[in-house]
Structures are given as C-alpha cells and as structure tokens.
Amino acid sequence: MIPRLPTRAAAAAAAALGLAGAFAASAVAAPVRHVVEPNHTFVTFEVKHFDTSTVRARFDRVDGFVTVDTAARRGEADITIDTASVSSGIAAFDAHLRNADFFDVERHPTARFHSTDFRFFGDRVVSLVGQLTMLGKTMPVRLDATNFNCYDSPIVKARVCGGDFETKIERSQWGMNWGIDRGVPDRVRLLIQIEAVAQP
C-alpha cells in the first residue's frame, strides 16, 4: 500500500519533481544558431567634433552568426563588417574614412568581432566579451547590452533574437591615429543594433 501524502507535501513533491524535470530538460537543450538579418543589423560609430557636435557614420553591410544557449548561459558571436560600406551621408567624408588615414579598405576590407564569452542575467544576454580585429590588429572589447529580446517574427516565420549593444574604444589601439594631434578624438563610441534569425 502506498502511503498518501498530505496535500501540502504532495504539492511540494510535485513541484520538486517538476523543477528537476525542467533542469533535466535544460541540461540537454541544444544551442540555437542565429544568422544575422541584414535589414536590421548595423554598426554605427560616433565621435565628438571639436567638443561641439557629434559626427556619426555607420556600416551598412554586416554578416555573421550568433549561437545562443540560454539554458547553459553560453554563446558565440562571429560578426564580419564590410568596411567599404561605411556611410555618413557625405561622399567626401566617406572617401576619407575609406582611405589609409582611417579604415584603409583596400588593404583591410573587413573588420571582425568574435566572442565566446556571453554574460547573462537570467535568460537575457547582458554583455559579450570578445576580440575586435581591425586594420590587422586584434584587441579585447566588451559590448554591453542596453536592450535584448527574442520574438517570433511574422515576416520570416522564425524565432529572432537581438538587441542594442554599445562600447567605447580608443582607435589608436588599432593604429588609427589620424587627426589625434589636431584634436580629433581618439575615443569612439560604437553602437550595434543586431537581429539574427534562428536556423532550423
């Protein structure tokens, strides 16, 4: 004969079994690979212009993937930026940004960010610590999330995850020194908006 547990004890036991089952399911959950959705993914940078206005430009072509495992709290991001796609809205400025004073796109047509160090709060990504390669030099960079969300897209008929990330870098660390001696700031703010589509 199986003894009957009091109501509260039975509820507690059921909850414990349910929680154990949830943890077991989480332990075997597979990471999900997401491919960058180019219409909602851009890298924007901004610098102060002689401490007066703010100059902004963005890269219009960004490619790559993000793999996220929220259960295990880990992930990987591998993002490639087409440096020739830089766009400020001013043709002469864009030409200067593309030449050897700045991004030197003929010798370095891409920049790359790679991270396997995802930081979570619950199931939300709050930062990525990785390596930014630019002008042939690789340096550590931390991207902090100001927003992160996942949703079921009615357009692409798949799960989409992404958000807004930002950081500040000193461009001279990558050997981009033009204008610093004239008062052009070394410090650059990077703003990354990204959405990536889960793959079946």
C-alpha positions as CSV (number, residue, x, y, z in Angstrom):
1,M,0.0,0.0,0.0
2,I,1.4,3.4,-1.0
3,P,1.0,6.0,1.8
4,R,-1.0,9.1,1.0
5,L,0.9,12.3,1.4
6,P,-0.8,15.3,3.0
7,T,-1.9,17.9,0.4
8,R,0.9,20.4,1.0
9,A,3.5,17.7,1.0
10,A,2.1,16.3,-2.3
11,A,2.2,19.7,-3.8
12,A,5.8,20.3,-2.7
13,A,6.9,16.9,-4.1
14,A,5.2,17.6,-7.4
15,A,6.9,21.0,-7.6
16,A,10.2,19.4,-6.8
17,L,9.8,16.8,-9.5
18,G,8.7,19.4,-12.0
19,L,11.7,21.6,-11.2
20,A,14.0,18.6,-11.5
21,G,12.4,17.8,-14.9
22,A,12.9,21.4,-16.0
23,F,16.6,21.3,-15.1
24,A,17.0,18.0,-16.9
25,A,15.4,19.4,-20.0
26,S,17.6,22.5,-19.8
27,A,20.7,20.3,-19.4
28,V,20.0,18.7,-22.8
29,A,18.8,21.8,-24.6
30,A,20.8,22.4,-27.7
31,P,22.3,25.8,-28.5
32,V,20.4,27.6,-31.3
33,R,22.3,29.2,-34.2
34,H,21.0,32.5,-35.5
35,V,22.1,34.1,-38.8
36,V,22.4,37.9,-39.0
37,E,19.4,39.6,-40.6
38,P,21.0,42.4,-42.6
39,N,18.0,44.7,-42.8
40,H,18.0,45.2,-39.0
41,T,21.8,44.9,-38.3
42,F,24.1,47.9,-38.5
43,V,27.2,49.2,-36.7
44,T,27.2,52.9,-36.0
45,F,30.1,54.9,-34.6
46,E,30.2,58.5,-33.3
47,V,32.8,60.9,-32.2
48,K,32.7,64.5,-30.9
49,H,33.7,67.2,-33.4
50,F,36.0,69.5,-31.5
51,D,33.8,69.0,-28.5
52,T,30.9,70.7,-30.3
53,S,28.6,68.5,-32.4
54,T,28.6,64.7,-32.8
55,V,29.8,63.1,-36.0
56,R,28.1,59.8,-36.9
57,A,28.5,57.2,-39.6
58,R,27.5,53.5,-40.0
59,F,28.5,50.4,-41.8
60,D,25.6,49.2,-44.0
61,R,26.8,45.6,-44.6
62,V,27.3,43.3,-41.7
63,D,27.3,39.5,-41.8
64,G,27.8,36.6,-39.5
65,F,26.1,34.4,-36.9
66,V,25.3,34.2,-33.2
67,T,24.8,30.9,-31.3
68,V,22.9,31.2,-28.0
69,D,22.3,28.6,-25.3
70,T,20.2,30.3,-22.7
71,A,19.9,27.2,-20.6
72,A,23.7,26.7,-20.3
73,R,24.2,30.5,-20.4
74,R,26.8,30.4,-23.1
75,G,27.1,31.6,-26.7
76,E,29.3,32.5,-29.6
77,A,29.2,35.5,-31.9
78,D,31.2,35.9,-35.1
79,I,30.4,39.1,-36.9
80,T,32.1,40.5,-40.0
81,I,31.8,44.1,-41.1
82,D,32.4,45.3,-44.6
83,T,34.5,48.4,-44.0
84,A,33.9,49.7,-47.6
85,S,30.2,50.0,-46.7
86,V,30.8,52.9,-44.3
87,S,28.3,55.7,-44.9
88,S,28.0,59.1,-43.3
89,G,25.8,60.8,-45.9
90,I,28.7,62.9,-47.0
91,A,30.5,61.5,-50.0
92,A,33.8,63.3,-49.4
93,F,33.9,62.2,-45.7
94,D,33.1,58.6,-46.7
95,A,36.0,58.6,-49.2
96,H,38.3,59.9,-46.4
97,L,37.0,57.2,-44.0
98,R,37.8,54.5,-46.6
99,N,41.4,55.6,-47.3
100,A,44.6,54.8,-45.4
101,D,44.0,57.5,-42.8
102,F,41.2,55.5,-41.3
103,F,39.8,52.1,-42.3
104,D,42.2,51.5,-45.3
105,V,39.6,49.4,-47.0
106,E,41.9,48.3,-49.9
107,R,44.2,46.6,-47.5
108,H,41.7,45.7,-44.8
109,P,38.3,45.2,-46.5
110,T,36.7,43.7,-43.3
111,A,36.7,44.1,-39.5
112,R,35.6,41.2,-37.3
113,F,34.2,40.8,-33.8
114,H,34.4,37.3,-32.2
115,S,33.2,36.3,-28.8
116,T,32.7,33.1,-26.9
117,D,32.2,34.9,-23.5
118,F,28.5,35.7,-23.1
119,R,27.3,37.2,-19.8
120,F,23.7,36.6,-18.8
121,F,21.2,37.8,-16.3
122,G,18.6,35.0,-16.2
123,D,18.0,34.2,-19.8
124,R,18.9,37.6,-21.1
125,V,22.3,38.4,-22.6
126,V,23.7,41.5,-20.8
127,S,27.2,41.7,-22.4
128,L,29.7,40.0,-24.7
129,V,33.4,40.0,-24.1
130,G,35.4,39.3,-27.3
131,Q,38.0,40.3,-29.7
132,L,37.8,43.1,-32.3
133,T,40.1,42.7,-35.3
134,M,40.6,45.9,-37.3
135,L,43.4,47.1,-39.6
136,G,45.1,43.7,-39.0
137,K,45.2,44.1,-35.2
138,T,43.2,42.2,-32.6
139,M,42.2,43.8,-29.2
140,P,39.7,42.9,-26.5
141,V,36.4,44.6,-26.5
142,R,33.3,44.3,-24.2
143,L,29.9,45.0,-25.7
144,D,27.2,45.9,-23.1
145,A,23.5,45.3,-24.0
146,T,21.1,48.2,-23.5
147,N,18.3,46.0,-24.8
148,F,17.8,42.3,-25.6
149,N,14.8,40.4,-26.8
150,C,13.6,37.4,-28.7
151,Y,10.3,37.2,-30.7
152,D,8.5,35.1,-33.2
153,S,8.7,37.0,-36.5
154,P,5.6,37.0,-38.6
155,I,7.7,38.1,-41.6
156,V,10.5,35.5,-41.7
157,K,8.3,32.8,-39.9
158,A,11.1,32.0,-37.4
159,R,12.4,33.0,-33.9
160,V,14.5,36.2,-34.0
161,C,16.8,37.4,-31.2
162,G,18.8,40.5,-30.9
163,G,19.2,43.9,-29.3
164,D,21.2,47.0,-28.9
165,F,24.8,46.9,-27.7
166,E,27.4,49.6,-27.2
167,T,31.0,50.2,-26.2
168,K,33.7,52.8,-26.3
169,I,37.1,52.2,-27.8
170,E,40.3,54.1,-28.4
171,R,41.0,53.8,-32.1
172,S,44.7,54.4,-31.6
173,Q,44.9,50.9,-30.1
174,W,44.4,49.6,-33.7
175,G,46.8,52.1,-35.2
176,M,44.2,54.5,-36.4
177,N,45.9,57.7,-35.3
178,W,44.9,60.3,-38.0
179,G,44.0,63.7,-36.5
180,I,44.5,62.9,-32.9
181,D,47.3,65.5,-32.7
182,R,44.9,68.1,-34.2
183,G,42.1,67.5,-31.7
184,V,40.2,64.8,-33.4
185,P,39.1,62.4,-30.6
186,D,40.8,59.1,-30.0
187,R,37.7,57.8,-28.2
188,V,34.9,56.4,-30.4
189,R,31.5,55.2,-29.3
190,L,30.2,52.1,-31.1
191,L,26.5,51.3,-31.3
192,I,25.5,47.9,-32.6
193,Q,21.9,47.0,-33.4
194,I,21.5,43.4,-34.4
195,E,18.8,40.9,-35.1
196,A,19.5,37.3,-36.1
197,V,17.2,34.6,-37.3
198,A,17.1,31.1,-35.7
199,Q,18.1,28.3,-38.1
200,P,16.1,25.1,-38.2
